[in-house]
Amino acid sequence: MKGMTLENIAKACGGKLIGRIKNKDITTSIEANAIDIDSRKIGKNDVFVAIKGERADGHSFIKSVMEQGALCAIGEVEQEEYYGPYILVESTLKAMRDIAEYYVDVMETRVVGITGSVGKTSTKEMIASVLSVHFNVHKTAGNFNNEIGLPLTVFGIRDEHEIAILEMGISDFGEMHRLAQIDKPDIMVITNIGLCHLENLKSRDGILKAKTECLDHMDKDSVVVLNADDDKLVSFDGHPEIIRAYYSAEDSSRNIHAEDIDDKGLQGIDFTLVVDGESVSVHEPLPGMHNISNALAAAAVAHELGLTIEEIKQGIENASTIGGRSNFIKVKGITIIDDCYNANPVSMKASLDVLDKAEGRKIAVLGDMGELGDTEKELHYSVGEHCAGTSIDAVFTAGNLSKEIIKALKDHGSKAELKAFDTKEELIDYLNGYKKEGDTILVKASHSMNFNAIVKSLTD
């Protein structure tokens, strides 16, 4: 890791560098190979950050990581005996952020940040697919997008990386300030302002305020890419000094937009991509109209970075899904839409629209959506109202809140088969006897519901 000597690491986080190596003074000229919080991943010349977690205290692994060849450990606790170099700090969480901020400055890699209520990870994957046509790209793994995940992602940047695509997820005010202070995006994408994390942010206006905290850490020659189809984003007038780029699936006056959209159901979408008046026919391989917006966001970023429209087309058509997020799995004649990583009302409705395009019997397996605040029951009910307007054949739920989905469907006279189960284990038992060849089954809920167990059951 370029410039990541013990002396520089300690200076970056304001820590006290102590300890000895084989009875000699600390060697400060060696650069760390990697920085991680997982003791199992620590090897020779890596730096271990001891985090106090809910299940384990990383400080208890300091001796073992030093025996594994670690260059140094960073911790909050004064050690009774030192097994090698040690950087003592007040907070290892803050130390990680400070070190990551320093490392971003050292590497000078151009940063594309991504935030929004819905579609951050899928948009990140699409942007990575497009930019990889032209650049060597480093990106957030999975959803390592919070105050621990973002620094860990930053620590993966290497000399060969020309672009770092960093997802930034928050649930409260102030968090985006801390994230953006780390990566200081050159280009920032905001996908939408939806109904998420309402327990803390209270309203869409609160969500907008929290998400746009990132702009406080951007230079005036940086660019914010906004979804012009979102009413909050299209009317946002803060930080006028930052360059704006808009994309739209609906407004043909935007310089980056889609025309002639032809929804092919689960086979994807054909559309005409327009970039500054130049157009090209594109096949979006991922189903769902929301993926048009993801592709347009990627086109906007790529355009800012100088890619041609043909390169953008190639990147969109090369895109693929990742596990837990609209990932299509075919097993014994059944298609499973694995979308169980997370859920909110907007994404739940979008996934139901994708299922509605399937052939054969369409089954929605839905669970509770978390962090929706005081209106959680009403928002679950709204999903049921939306589902009532589809041709979905069966809706099965597990969880107390998702019973509101079934209630709405009954209230609106849905002819679908409806069942609300108290536990996902009961749902799994029923579903395994109910499924048959030709079915398409959507599995979606918030991550806390552990609906990946349902996907596992269907695929085993």
SETORMAR-797957 format. One record per residue (C-alpha): residue number from 0; residue in three letters; chain; y, x, z. Coordinates in steps of 0.1 Angstrom, whole numbers, plus 5000, padded with zeros to 4 digits. Example, Ala and Ser with C-alpha at 12.3 -4.5 7.8 and 13.67 -1.06 7.14 Angstrom:
REM residues 2
ROBA resi resn chain    y    x    z
ROBA    0  ALA     A 4955 5123 5078
ROBA    1  SER     A 4989 5137 5071
REM end
This chain:
REM residues 460
ROBA resi resn chain    y    x    z
ROBA    0  MET     A 5000 5000 5000
ROBA    1  LYS     A 5032 5017 4987
ROBA    2  GLY     A 5054 5029 5015
ROBA    3  MET     A 5033 5014 5043
ROBA    4  THR     A 5030 5043 5066
ROBA    5  LEU     A 5027 5038 5104
ROBA    6  GLU     A 5062 5050 5109
ROBA    7  ASN     A 5076 5025 5083
ROBA    8  ILE     A 5054 4996 5096
ROBA    9  ALA     A 5066 5002 5131
ROBA   10  LYS     A 5102 5004 5121
ROBA   11  ALA     A 5099 4972 5099
ROBA   12  CYS     A 5086 4951 5129
ROBA   13  GLY     A 5106 4968 5156
ROBA   14  GLY     A 5074 4979 5173
ROBA   15  LYS     A 5066 5009 5196
ROBA   16  LEU     A 5041 5033 5179
ROBA   17  ILE     A 5018 5048 5205
ROBA   18  GLY     A 4983 5064 5207
ROBA   19  ARG     A 4967 5095 5194
ROBA   20  ILE     A 4941 5105 5168
ROBA   21  LYS     A 4915 5129 5180
ROBA   22  ASN     A 4938 5144 5206
ROBA   23  LYS     A 4964 5152 5179
ROBA   24  ASP     A 4998 5136 5173
ROBA   25  ILE     A 4998 5105 5152
ROBA   26  THR     A 4997 5111 5115
ROBA   27  THR     A 5025 5089 5100
ROBA   28  SER     A 5023 5100 5064
ROBA   29  ILE     A 4991 5081 5055
ROBA   30  GLU     A 4997 5048 5037
ROBA   31  ALA     A 4977 5017 5048
ROBA   32  ASN     A 4951 5004 5024
ROBA   33  ALA     A 4954 4968 5036
ROBA   34  ILE     A 4967 4947 5064
ROBA   35  ASP     A 4947 4918 5078
ROBA   36  ILE     A 4941 4896 5109
ROBA   37  ASP     A 4903 4893 5103
ROBA   38  SER     A 4885 4921 5121
ROBA   39  ARG     A 4855 4917 5098
ROBA   40  LYS     A 4875 4927 5068
ROBA   41  ILE     A 4890 4959 5083
ROBA   42  GLY     A 4879 4991 5068
ROBA   43  LYS     A 4890 5027 5066
ROBA   44  ASN     A 4928 5032 5068
ROBA   45  ASP     A 4934 4994 5071
ROBA   46  VAL     A 4958 4979 5096
ROBA   47  PHE     A 4946 4952 5120
ROBA   48  VAL     A 4970 4926 5134
ROBA   49  ALA     A 4957 4911 5166
ROBA   50  ILE     A 4965 4874 5166
ROBA   51  LYS     A 4958 4851 5196
ROBA   52  GLY     A 4941 4821 5180
ROBA   53  GLU     A 4926 4789 5194
ROBA   54  ARG     A 4891 4802 5193
ROBA   55  ALA     A 4895 4840 5198
ROBA   56  ASP     A 4920 4866 5208
ROBA   57  GLY     A 4923 4894 5182
ROBA   58  HIS     A 4931 4919 5209
ROBA   59  SER     A 4894 4919 5220
ROBA   60  PHE     A 4885 4933 5186
ROBA   61  ILE     A 4908 4964 5187
ROBA   62  LYS     A 4882 4988 5198
ROBA   63  SER     A 4857 4977 5171
ROBA   64  VAL     A 4882 4978 5142
ROBA   65  MET     A 4892 5014 5152
ROBA   66  GLU     A 4855 5023 5152
ROBA   67  GLN     A 4853 5009 5117
ROBA   68  GLY     A 4880 5034 5106
ROBA   69  ALA     A 4912 5013 5109
ROBA   70  LEU     A 4944 5033 5106
ROBA   71  CYS     A 4961 5013 5133
ROBA   72  ALA     A 4961 4981 5153
ROBA   73  ILE     A 4992 4959 5160
ROBA   74  GLY     A 4992 4939 5192
ROBA   75  GLU     A 5012 4922 5219
ROBA   76  VAL     A 4993 4935 5249
ROBA   77  GLU     A 4996 4970 5265
ROBA   78  GLN     A 4961 4986 5262
ROBA   79  GLU     A 4945 5003 5292
ROBA   80  GLU     A 4931 5029 5269
ROBA   81  TYR     A 4939 5037 5233
ROBA   82  TYR     A 4913 5041 5206
ROBA   83  GLY     A 4938 5053 5180
ROBA   84  PRO     A 4973 5045 5169
ROBA   85  TYR     A 4987 5012 5182
ROBA   86  ILE     A 5019 4994 5175
ROBA   87  LEU     A 5031 4973 5205
ROBA   88  VAL     A 5052 4943 5196
ROBA   89  GLU     A 5065 4912 5214
ROBA   90  SER     A 5050 4888 5188
ROBA   91  THR     A 5024 4897 5163
ROBA   92  LEU     A 5032 4866 5142
ROBA   93  LYS     A 5068 4877 5139
ROBA   94  ALA     A 5057 4913 5133
ROBA   95  MET     A 5036 4901 5103
ROBA   96  ARG     A 5066 4883 5088
ROBA   97  ASP     A 5089 4913 5093
ROBA   98  ILE     A 5064 4937 5078
ROBA   99  ALA     A 5058 4914 5048
ROBA  100  GLU     A 5095 4911 5042
ROBA  101  TYR     A 5098 4949 5042
ROBA  102  TYR     A 5068 4952 5018
ROBA  103  VAL     A 5084 4927 4993
ROBA  104  ASP     A 5115 4948 4993
ROBA  105  VAL     A 5095 4980 4988
ROBA  106  MET     A 5074 4966 4959
ROBA  107  GLU     A 5102 4950 4940
ROBA  108  THR     A 5077 4926 4923
ROBA  109  ARG     A 5094 4895 4909
ROBA  110  VAL     A 5086 4865 4930
ROBA  111  VAL     A 5080 4829 4919
ROBA  112  GLY     A 5080 4806 4950
ROBA  113  ILE     A 5065 4771 4949
ROBA  114  THR     A 5070 4743 4973
ROBA  115  GLY     A 5071 4705 4972
ROBA  116  SER     A 5053 4676 4989
ROBA  117  VAL     A 5025 4671 4964
ROBA  118  GLY     A 5009 4695 4939
ROBA  119  LYS     A 5019 4729 4952
ROBA  120  THR     A 4985 4745 4948
ROBA  121  SER     A 4977 4729 4914
ROBA  122  THR     A 5011 4738 4901
ROBA  123  LYS     A 5006 4774 4914
ROBA  124  GLU     A 4973 4776 4895
ROBA  125  MET     A 4989 4763 4863
ROBA  126  ILE     A 5018 4787 4866
ROBA  127  ALA     A 4994 4816 4872
ROBA  128  SER     A 4973 4805 4842
ROBA  129  VAL     A 5004 4805 4819
ROBA  130  LEU     A 5021 4837 4832
ROBA  131  SER     A 4988 4856 4831
ROBA  132  VAL     A 4989 4854 4793
ROBA  133  HIS     A 5018 4879 4795
ROBA  134  PHE     A 5019 4894 4829
ROBA  135  ASN     A 4997 4910 4856
ROBA  136  VAL     A 4999 4883 4882
ROBA  137  HIS     A 4992 4881 4920
ROBA  138  LYS     A 4990 4847 4935
ROBA  139  THR     A 4984 4829 4968
ROBA  140  ALA     A 4947 4825 4974
ROBA  141  GLY     A 4937 4789 4982
ROBA  142  ASN     A 4965 4775 5003
ROBA  143  PHE     A 4975 4806 5022
ROBA  144  ASN     A 5010 4793 5023
ROBA  145  ASN     A 5022 4791 5059
ROBA  146  GLU     A 5037 4817 5083
ROBA  147  ILE     A 5004 4835 5086
ROBA  148  GLY     A 4991 4829 5051
ROBA  149  LEU     A 5022 4839 5032
ROBA  150  PRO     A 5024 4874 5048
ROBA  151  LEU     A 4987 4879 5041
ROBA  152  THR     A 4993 4870 5005
ROBA  153  VAL     A 5022 4894 5003
ROBA  154  PHE     A 5001 4922 5016
ROBA  155  GLY     A 4979 4918 4986
ROBA  156  ILE     A 5006 4928 4961
ROBA  157  ARG     A 4999 4962 4944
ROBA  158  ASP     A 5017 4984 4920
ROBA  159  GLU     A 5001 4968 4889
ROBA  160  HIS     A 5013 4933 4898
ROBA  161  GLU     A 5044 4923 4877
ROBA  162  ILE     A 5047 4888 4892
ROBA  163  ALA     A 5038 4874 4926
ROBA  164  ILE     A 5033 4836 4927
ROBA  165  LEU     A 5037 4825 4963
ROBA  166  GLU     A 5030 4790 4976
ROBA  167  MET     A 5052 4780 5005
ROBA  168  GLY     A 5041 4751 5027
ROBA  169  ILE     A 5059 4736 5057
ROBA  170  SER     A 5057 4707 5081
ROBA  171  ASP     A 5090 4711 5101
ROBA  172  PHE     A 5126 4722 5098
ROBA  173  GLY     A 5132 4760 5100
ROBA  174  GLU     A 5098 4770 5086
ROBA  175  MET     A 5111 4773 5051
ROBA  176  HIS     A 5139 4796 5063
ROBA  177  ARG     A 5113 4819 5077
ROBA  178  LEU     A 5091 4818 5046
ROBA  179  ALA     A 5119 4824 5022
ROBA  180  GLN     A 5133 4852 5042
ROBA  181  ILE     A 5100 4870 5036
ROBA  182  ASP     A 5097 4866 4998
ROBA  183  LYS     A 5133 4858 4987
ROBA  184  PRO     A 5122 4841 4955
ROBA  185  ASP     A 5136 4851 4921
ROBA  186  ILE     A 5125 4818 4908
ROBA  187  MET     A 5118 4788 4931
ROBA  188  VAL     A 5099 4757 4919
ROBA  189  ILE     A 5102 4724 4938
ROBA  190  THR     A 5077 4700 4925
ROBA  191  ASN     A 5087 4667 4943
ROBA  192  ILE     A 5099 4651 4975
ROBA  193  GLY     A 5072 4628 4987
ROBA  194  LEU     A 5060 4612 5019
ROBA  195  CYS     A 5044 4641 5038
ROBA  196  HIS     A 5048 4655 5073
ROBA  197  LEU     A 5069 4625 5083
ROBA  198  GLU     A 5060 4631 5120
ROBA  199  ASN     A 5086 4659 5120
ROBA  200  LEU     A 5107 4654 5089
ROBA  201  LYS     A 5111 4616 5094
ROBA  202  SER     A 5122 4607 5059
ROBA  203  ARG     A 5124 4619 5023
ROBA  204  ASP     A 5160 4631 5029
ROBA  205  GLY     A 5146 4651 5058
ROBA  206  ILE     A 5119 4665 5036
ROBA  207  LEU     A 5145 4674 5009
ROBA  208  LYS     A 5166 4692 5035
ROBA  209  ALA     A 5136 4712 5048
ROBA  210  LYS     A 5123 4721 5014
ROBA  211  THR     A 5156 4733 5001
ROBA  212  GLU     A 5162 4757 5030
ROBA  213  CYS     A 5146 4782 5006
ROBA  214  LEU     A 5177 4783 4986
ROBA  215  ASP     A 5196 4799 5015
ROBA  216  HIS     A 5177 4831 5008
ROBA  217  MET     A 5181 4832 4970
ROBA  218  ASP     A 5206 4853 4950
ROBA  219  LYS     A 5232 4836 4928
ROBA  220  ASP     A 5214 4850 4897
ROBA  221  SER     A 5181 4835 4908
ROBA  222  VAL     A 5167 4802 4894
ROBA  223  VAL     A 5155 4770 4910
ROBA  224  VAL     A 5132 4749 4888
ROBA  225  LEU     A 5134 4712 4896
ROBA  226  ASN     A 5114 4681 4886
ROBA  227  ALA     A 5139 4659 4869
ROBA  228  ASP     A 5116 4629 4874
ROBA  229  ASP     A 5120 4630 4911
ROBA  230  ASP     A 5151 4610 4922
ROBA  231  LYS     A 5159 4633 4952
ROBA  232  LEU     A 5156 4665 4932
ROBA  233  VAL     A 5175 4653 4901
ROBA  234  SER     A 5205 4643 4923
ROBA  235  PHE     A 5204 4673 4946
ROBA  236  ASP     A 5237 4691 4944
ROBA  237  GLY     A 5234 4718 4971
ROBA  238  HIS     A 5238 4755 4963
ROBA  239  PRO     A 5256 4751 4930
ROBA  240  GLU     A 5258 4789 4927
ROBA  241  ILE     A 5220 4791 4919
ROBA  242  ILE     A 5210 4785 4883
ROBA  243  ARG     A 5191 4752 4878
ROBA  244  ALA     A 5163 4745 4853
ROBA  245  TYR     A 5149 4710 4849
ROBA  246  TYR     A 5116 4697 4834
ROBA  247  SER     A 5106 4662 4828
ROBA  248  ALA     A 5077 4641 4816
ROBA  249  GLU     A 5100 4611 4811
ROBA  250  ASP     A 5134 4623 4801
ROBA  251  SER     A 5136 4637 4766
ROBA  252  SER     A 5171 4650 4771
ROBA  253  ARG     A 5158 4678 4793
ROBA  254  ASN     A 5154 4711 4775
ROBA  255  ILE     A 5117 4712 4788
ROBA  256  HIS     A 5099 4679 4784
ROBA  257  ALA     A 5068 4662 4771
ROBA  258  GLU     A 5065 4638 4742
ROBA  259  ASP     A 5037 4618 4725
ROBA  260  ILE     A 5016 4618 4756
ROBA  261  ASP     A 4980 4607 4749
ROBA  262  ASP     A 4959 4602 4781
ROBA  263  LYS     A 4923 4611 4773
ROBA  264  GLY     A 4910 4601 4807
ROBA  265  LEU     A 4887 4626 4823
ROBA  266  GLN     A 4889 4647 4791
ROBA  267  GLY     A 4925 4656 4798
ROBA  268  ILE     A 4958 4648 4781
ROBA  269  ASP     A 4972 4656 4747
ROBA  270  PHE     A 5010 4659 4744
ROBA  271  THR     A 5038 4676 4726
ROBA  272  LEU     A 5056 4703 4746
ROBA  273  VAL     A 5093 4707 4739
ROBA  274  VAL     A 5111 4739 4750
ROBA  275  ASP     A 5147 4743 4739
ROBA  276  GLY     A 5141 4722 4708
ROBA  277  GLU     A 5110 4740 4698
ROBA  278  SER     A 5078 4720 4700
ROBA  279  VAL     A 5040 4725 4699
ROBA  280  SER     A 5010 4703 4704
ROBA  281  VAL     A 4991 4710 4736
ROBA  282  HIS     A 4958 4699 4751
ROBA  283  GLU     A 4961 4697 4789
ROBA  284  PRO     A 4924 4701 4800
ROBA  285  LEU     A 4931 4687 4835
ROBA  286  PRO     A 4931 4649 4838
ROBA  287  GLY     A 4958 4628 4854
ROBA  288  MET     A 4994 4623 4844
ROBA  289  HIS     A 5006 4644 4874
ROBA  290  ASN     A 4991 4674 4856
ROBA  291  ILE     A 5017 4670 4828
ROBA  292  SER     A 5044 4677 4854
ROBA  293  ASN     A 5024 4708 4866
ROBA  294  ALA     A 5022 4720 4830
ROBA  295  LEU     A 5060 4714 4825
ROBA  296  ALA     A 5068 4733 4857
ROBA  297  ALA     A 5048 4762 4844
ROBA  298  ALA     A 5065 4760 4811
ROBA  299  ALA     A 5099 4761 4828
ROBA  300  VAL     A 5090 4792 4848
ROBA  301  ALA     A 5075 4809 4818
ROBA  302  HIS     A 5105 4802 4797
ROBA  303  GLU     A 5128 4818 4823
ROBA  304  LEU     A 5106 4849 4822
ROBA  305  GLY     A 5107 4851 4784
ROBA  306  LEU     A 5073 4838 4773
ROBA  307  THR     A 5070 4822 4738
ROBA  308  ILE     A 5061 4786 4734
ROBA  309  GLU     A 5027 4797 4719
ROBA  310  GLU     A 5020 4818 4750
ROBA  311  ILE     A 5029 4788 4772
ROBA  312  LYS     A 5005 4766 4751
ROBA  313  GLN     A 4977 4792 4755
ROBA  314  GLY     A 4982 4793 4793
ROBA  315  ILE     A 4982 4756 4797
ROBA  316  GLU     A 4950 4752 4776
ROBA  317  ASN     A 4933 4779 4797
ROBA  318  ALA     A 4939 4761 4830
ROBA  319  SER     A 4911 4752 4853
ROBA  320  THR     A 4907 4734 4886
ROBA  321  ILE     A 4898 4749 4920
ROBA  322  GLY     A 4874 4736 4947
ROBA  323  GLY     A 4887 4707 4967
ROBA  324  ARG     A 4915 4698 4944
ROBA  325  SER     A 4905 4674 4915
ROBA  326  ASN     A 4875 4697 4909
ROBA  327  PHE     A 4850 4680 4886
ROBA  328  ILE     A 4813 4685 4896
ROBA  329  LYS     A 4785 4671 4875
ROBA  330  VAL     A 4752 4666 4893
ROBA  331  LYS     A 4722 4647 4880
ROBA  332  GLY     A 4742 4624 4858
ROBA  333  ILE     A 4769 4617 4884
ROBA  334  THR     A 4805 4630 4882
ROBA  335  ILE     A 4821 4639 4915
ROBA  336  ILE     A 4859 4644 4917
ROBA  337  ASP     A 4862 4667 4946
ROBA  338  ASP     A 4897 4662 4958
ROBA  339  CYS     A 4891 4664 4996
ROBA  340  TYR     A 4913 4693 5005
ROBA  341  ASN     A 4943 4672 5014
ROBA  342  ALA     A 4959 4638 5009
ROBA  343  ASN     A 4991 4619 5011
ROBA  344  PRO     A 5001 4585 4996
ROBA  345  VAL     A 5014 4600 4963
ROBA  346  SER     A 4984 4622 4957
ROBA  347  MET     A 4960 4595 4968
ROBA  348  LYS     A 4974 4571 4942
ROBA  349  ALA     A 4974 4597 4915
ROBA  350  SER     A 4937 4605 4922
ROBA  351  LEU     A 4929 4568 4920
ROBA  352  ASP     A 4946 4566 4886
ROBA  353  VAL     A 4924 4595 4874
ROBA  354  LEU     A 4893 4577 4886
ROBA  355  ASP     A 4904 4546 4869
ROBA  356  LYS     A 4901 4564 4835
ROBA  357  ALA     A 4865 4572 4840
ROBA  358  GLU     A 4836 4555 4822
ROBA  359  GLY     A 4807 4539 4840
ROBA  360  ARG     A 4808 4528 4876
ROBA  361  LYS     A 4840 4540 4895
ROBA  362  ILE     A 4836 4547 4932
ROBA  363  ALA     A 4865 4557 4955
ROBA  364  VAL     A 4854 4574 4988
ROBA  365  LEU     A 4886 4576 5009
ROBA  366  GLY     A 4896 4588 5043
ROBA  367  ASP     A 4926 4590 5066
ROBA  368  MET     A 4958 4607 5056
ROBA  369  GLY     A 4974 4627 5084
ROBA  370  GLU     A 5010 4635 5095
ROBA  371  LEU     A 5026 4603 5082
ROBA  372  GLY     A 5044 4594 5114
ROBA  373  ASP     A 5053 4559 5125
ROBA  374  THR     A 5047 4543 5092
ROBA  375  GLU     A 5011 4556 5088
ROBA  376  LYS     A 4995 4522 5087
ROBA  377  GLU     A 5019 4508 5061
ROBA  378  LEU     A 5015 4539 5039
ROBA  379  HIS     A 4977 4536 5040
ROBA  380  TYR     A 4981 4499 5032
ROBA  381  SER     A 5003 4508 5002
ROBA  382  VAL     A 4974 4529 4988
ROBA  383  GLY     A 4952 4498 4989
ROBA  384  GLU     A 4979 4478 4971
ROBA  385  HIS     A 4979 4504 4944
ROBA  386  CYS     A 4942 4505 4941
ROBA  387  ALA     A 4941 4467 4937
ROBA  388  GLY     A 4957 4472 4904
ROBA  389  THR     A 4929 4494 4890
ROBA  390  SER     A 4895 4486 4876
ROBA  391  ILE     A 4877 4507 4903
ROBA  392  ASP     A 4843 4491 4912
ROBA  393  ALA     A 4839 4502 4948
ROBA  394  VAL     A 4860 4516 4976
ROBA  395  PHE     A 4843 4530 5007
ROBA  396  THR     A 4864 4545 5036
ROBA  397  ALA     A 4858 4563 5069
ROBA  398  GLY     A 4884 4566 5096
ROBA  399  ASN     A 4906 4541 5115
ROBA  400  LEU     A 4938 4544 5093
ROBA  401  SER     A 4919 4541 5060
ROBA  402  LYS     A 4907 4506 5071
ROBA  403  GLU     A 4942 4496 5061
ROBA  404  ILE     A 4933 4505 5025
ROBA  405  ILE     A 4904 4480 5026
ROBA  406  LYS     A 4926 4454 5043
ROBA  407  ALA     A 4952 4456 5015
ROBA  408  LEU     A 4925 4454 4988
ROBA  409  LYS     A 4911 4422 5004
ROBA  410  ASP     A 4946 4408 5008
ROBA  411  HIS     A 4952 4413 4971
ROBA  412  GLY     A 4919 4397 4961
ROBA  413  SER     A 4902 4428 4948
ROBA  414  LYS     A 4868 4422 4932
ROBA  415  ALA     A 4856 4457 4941
ROBA  416  GLU     A 4828 4463 4966
ROBA  417  LEU     A 4846 4472 4998
ROBA  418  LYS     A 4832 4488 5030
ROBA  419  ALA     A 4850 4505 5059
ROBA  420  PHE     A 4828 4528 5080
ROBA  421  ASP     A 4836 4540 5114
ROBA  422  THR     A 4822 4575 5107
ROBA  423  LYS     A 4817 4596 5076
ROBA  424  GLU     A 4781 4601 5086
ROBA  425  GLU     A 4775 4563 5082
ROBA  426  LEU     A 4794 4565 5049
ROBA  427  ILE     A 4772 4594 5036
ROBA  428  ASP     A 4740 4575 5045
ROBA  429  TYR     A 4752 4544 5026
ROBA  430  LEU     A 4766 4564 4996
ROBA  431  ASN     A 4734 4583 4991
ROBA  432  GLY     A 4715 4551 4987
ROBA  433  TYR     A 4742 4535 4966
ROBA  434  LYS     A 4749 4561 4940
ROBA  435  LYS     A 4732 4561 4906
ROBA  436  GLU     A 4733 4579 4873
ROBA  437  GLY     A 4765 4574 4853
ROBA  438  ASP     A 4787 4570 4884
ROBA  439  THR     A 4820 4588 4889
ROBA  440  ILE     A 4828 4593 4926
ROBA  441  LEU     A 4862 4603 4939
ROBA  442  VAL     A 4862 4619 4973
ROBA  443  LYS     A 4897 4622 4989
ROBA  444  ALA     A 4911 4625 5024
ROBA  445  SER     A 4932 4648 5045
ROBA  446  HIS     A 4916 4681 5053
ROBA  447  SER     A 4911 4672 5090
ROBA  448  MET     A 4886 4645 5079
ROBA  449  ASN     A 4862 4672 5067
ROBA  450  PHE     A 4853 4651 5037
ROBA  451  ASN     A 4839 4683 5020
ROBA  452  ALA     A 4807 4673 5040
ROBA  453  ILE     A 4805 4642 5017
ROBA  454  VAL     A 4809 4664 4986
ROBA  455  LYS     A 4782 4687 4999
ROBA  456  SER     A 4759 4657 5006
ROBA  457  LEU     A 4764 4644 4970
ROBA  458  THR     A 4758 4678 4955
ROBA  459  ASP     A 4728 4690 4975
REM end
